Amino acid sequence: MNRVKGIAMIISGAMLWGATGPLMQWSLGTFGFSPEFLSTVRLILAGLLLLGFLKLRGVQVTSIFKGRIWVRPLLIFAVFGMLGVQYTFVSAIEASDAVVATLLQFLAPVYIILFVSLRQKKFPPVYQITGMAGTLVGLFLLLTNGSLDKLAISGEALFWGLLVGLTFMFYTLYPARLMQEWGVMLVVGWSMLFGGAFMGLVKPIFISSEWAKFQDVRAIWAMIAIIIVGTVAFVLFLSSMRFISPVETSILSSVEPLTAMIISVFWFQQLLAPPQLGGALIMLVFVTWLSLAGNIKPKKKNAGYSESSAS
């Protein structure tokens, strides 16, 4: 039953995060928000709202700071995990679009498998190597549109897209002990607040001229939607890791790019070119097969490698 609960959480969270991409794309294009401004406002407000909600429920939200050993990992996760995923994702959307950014984020399972293999000093099993190879073939078609002459996306979009996958890997693997000790919502709330505050210090937004854009009431509603939908997606995603492994969590989030693609088609009349669409489908097929094979292969005595070890 717990496994079913975890699968339901990750699918729901992935669909919500997939819907957030087109919403961010529309906000960036319509109102001219910068990735720094959008990320900072969204994280700070979402963090305050989440912590306020926990406080109303009687949770001692500052209890995590009584044990100093947890402050450092919390700050690391806030900057490199929570802010890292948020900022690189928004930057990738600005440099390309929501669909491409979401698909490039989908490289996270490949990074996770490679990381776990290096940590254990073992080659991944054949089914994972096959899954990674198929995913990379799909990525090749997505990036080149089937032509070796030039990339179908800009170098900037590729740069941010690769960083999205890396930060998503860190976001998935790093906070396991934090979540187990203090709960998902408390860790998410503080990491959002600290991550947003860090970005606000790097690029002060409180003196930014972008605040004037909220004179358009649509910008206010867009920000509210991004905060609510994105926060729920984060909580569901991280909560799912209590019941399924990080590798399975990343792979089952395959509904995320599908959601982004469907919404983008109806909202922006935006569709990938046939070779790119084929590449996207190949990526989804291989990572889904990778997940299904993973439920069988690790049970064999000679597998020597288990996805659960990634936890």
Backbone hydrogen bonds, N-H to C=O, Kabsch-Sander energy under -0.5 kcal/mol:
donor,donor_aa,acceptor,acceptor_aa,energy
5,K,1,M,-2.3
6,G,2,N,-2.5
7,I,3,R,-2.4
8,A,4,V,-2.4
9,M,5,K,-2.1
10,I,6,G,-2.3
11,I,7,I,-2.3
12,S,8,A,-2.2
13,G,9,M,-2.9
14,A,10,I,-2.6
15,M,11,I,-2.1
16,L,12,S,-2.1
17,W,13,G,-2.5
18,G,14,A,-2.5
19,A,15,M,-1.7
20,T,16,L,-1.4
21,G,17,W,-1.3
23,L,19,A,-1.3
24,M,20,T,-2.7
25,Q,21,G,-2.5
26,W,22,P,-2.5
27,S,23,L,-2.0
28,L,24,M,-2.8
29,G,25,Q,-2.2
30,T,26,W,-2.8
31,F,27,S,-2.0
32,G,27,S,-0.5
32,G,28,L,-0.9
33,F,27,S,-0.8
38,L,34,S,-2.7
39,S,35,P,-2.4
40,T,36,E,-2.3
41,V,37,F,-2.4
42,R,38,L,-2.0
43,L,39,S,-2.4
44,I,40,T,-2.5
45,L,41,V,-2.2
46,A,42,R,-2.1
47,G,43,L,-2.6
48,L,44,I,-2.4
49,L,45,L,-2.4
50,L,46,A,-2.4
51,L,47,G,-2.5
52,G,48,L,-2.4
53,F,49,L,-2.2
54,L,50,L,-2.1
55,K,51,L,-2.3
56,L,52,G,-2.1
57,R,53,F,-1.1
58,G,55,K,-1.7
59,V,54,L,-2.4
61,V,59,V,-1.5
63,S,60,Q,-1.7
65,F,62,T,-1.6
66,K,63,S,-1.5
67,G,63,S,-0.6
68,R,66,K,-0.9
70,W,67,G,-2.2
71,V,68,R,-1.1
72,R,68,R,-0.8
74,L,70,W,-1.7
75,L,71,V,-2.4
76,I,72,R,-2.4
77,F,73,P,-2.5
78,A,74,L,-2.3
79,V,75,L,-2.2
80,F,76,I,-2.6
81,G,76,I,-0.6
81,G,77,F,-1.5
82,M,77,F,-2.6
83,L,78,A,-2.6
84,G,79,V,-0.5
85,V,81,G,-2.6
86,Q,82,M,-2.1
87,Y,83,L,-3.1
88,T,84,G,-2.0
89,F,85,V,-2.0
90,V,86,Q,-2.2
91,S,87,Y,-2.4
92,A,88,T,-2.3
93,I,89,F,-2.1
94,E,90,V,-2.3
95,A,91,S,-2.0
96,S,92,A,-1.3
101,A,97,D,-2.3
102,T,98,A,-2.2
103,L,99,V,-2.3
104,L,100,V,-2.5
105,Q,101,A,-1.8
106,F,102,T,-0.8
107,L,104,L,-1.6
108,A,105,Q,-1.8
110,V,107,L,-0.9
111,Y,107,L,-1.8
112,I,108,A,-2.7
113,I,109,P,-2.4
114,L,110,V,-2.3
115,F,111,Y,-2.7
116,V,112,I,-2.8
117,S,113,I,-2.3
118,L,114,L,-2.4
119,R,115,F,-2.5
120,Q,116,V,-2.2
121,K,117,S,-0.9
122,K,117,S,-2.1
128,Q,125,P,-0.7
129,I,125,P,-2.0
130,T,126,V,-2.8
131,G,127,Y,-2.0
132,M,128,Q,-2.6
133,A,129,I,-2.5
134,G,130,T,-2.5
135,T,131,G,-2.1
136,L,132,M,-2.3
137,V,133,A,-1.9
138,G,134,G,-2.2
139,L,135,T,-2.2
140,F,136,L,-2.4
141,L,137,V,-1.9
142,L,138,G,-2.2
143,L,139,L,-2.6
144,T,140,F,-2.3
145,N,141,L,-2.0
147,S,144,T,-1.7
152,A,143,L,-5.1
153,I,143,L,-0.7
158,L,154,S,-2.1
159,F,155,G,-2.4
160,W,156,E,-2.4
161,G,157,A,-2.4
162,L,158,L,-2.5
163,L,159,F,-1.8
164,V,160,W,-2.1
165,G,161,G,-1.7
166,L,162,L,-1.9
167,T,163,L,-3.0
168,F,164,V,-2.4
169,M,165,G,-1.8
170,F,166,L,-2.0
171,Y,167,T,-2.8
172,T,168,F,-1.6
173,L,169,M,-2.4
174,Y,170,F,-2.6
176,A,173,L,-0.9
177,R,174,Y,-0.6
179,M,175,P,-3.0
180,Q,176,A,-2.2
181,E,177,R,-2.1
182,W,178,L,-2.7
183,G,179,M,-2.1
187,V,183,G,-1.6
188,V,184,V,-2.8
189,G,185,M,-2.6
190,W,186,L,-2.2
191,S,187,V,-2.4
192,M,188,V,-2.4
193,L,189,G,-2.0
194,F,190,W,-3.0
195,G,191,S,-2.4
196,G,192,M,-2.6
197,A,193,L,-2.3
198,F,194,F,-2.4
199,M,195,G,-2.0
200,G,196,G,-2.3
201,L,197,A,-1.6
202,V,198,F,-2.2
203,K,199,M,-2.8
208,S,205,I,-1.8
211,W,208,S,-0.9
212,A,209,S,-1.4
213,K,210,E,-1.6
214,F,211,W,-1.7
215,Q,212,A,-1.7
216,D,213,K,-1.5
217,V,215,Q,-0.7
219,A,216,D,-1.6
220,I,216,D,-1.0
221,W,217,V,-2.1
222,A,218,R,-2.4
223,M,219,A,-2.2
224,I,220,I,-2.3
225,A,221,W,-2.4
226,I,222,A,-2.4
227,I,223,M,-2.5
228,I,224,I,-2.6
229,V,225,A,-2.5
230,G,226,I,-1.9
231,T,227,I,-2.0
232,V,228,I,-2.2
233,A,229,V,-2.0
234,F,230,G,-2.3
235,V,231,T,-2.4
236,L,232,V,-2.5
237,F,233,A,-2.5
238,L,234,F,-2.5
239,S,235,V,-2.4
240,S,236,L,-1.8
241,M,237,F,-0.6
241,M,238,L,-0.8
242,R,239,S,-1.7
243,F,240,S,-1.8
244,I,240,S,-1.7
249,T,245,S,-2.6
250,S,246,P,-2.5
251,I,247,V,-2.2
252,L,248,E,-3.0
253,S,249,T,-0.7
254,S,251,I,-1.3
255,V,252,L,-0.9
256,E,253,S,-2.2
258,L,254,S,-1.1
259,T,255,V,-2.5
260,A,256,E,-2.4
261,M,257,P,-2.6
262,I,258,L,-2.5
263,I,259,T,-2.5
264,S,260,A,-2.3
265,V,261,M,-2.1
266,F,262,I,-1.7
267,W,263,I,-2.9
268,F,264,S,-2.0
269,Q,265,V,-0.7
270,Q,264,S,-1.7
271,L,269,Q,-0.5
277,L,273,A,-3.1
278,G,274,P,-2.6
279,G,275,P,-2.2
280,A,276,Q,-2.6
281,L,277,L,-2.3
282,I,278,G,-2.3
283,M,279,G,-2.3
284,L,280,A,-2.1
285,V,281,L,-2.7
286,F,282,I,-2.5
287,V,283,M,-2.2
288,T,284,L,-1.9
289,W,285,V,-2.5
290,L,286,F,-2.1
291,S,287,V,-1.6
292,L,288,T,-2.2
293,A,289,W,-2.9
294,G,290,L,-1.6
295,N,291,S,-0.8
295,N,292,L,-0.8
296,I,293,A,-1.5
297,K,293,A,-2.8
299,K,296,I,-1.2
300,K,297,K,-1.9
303,A,300,K,-1.6
309,S,306,S,-1.4
310,A,307,E,-2.1
311,S,308,S,-1.7
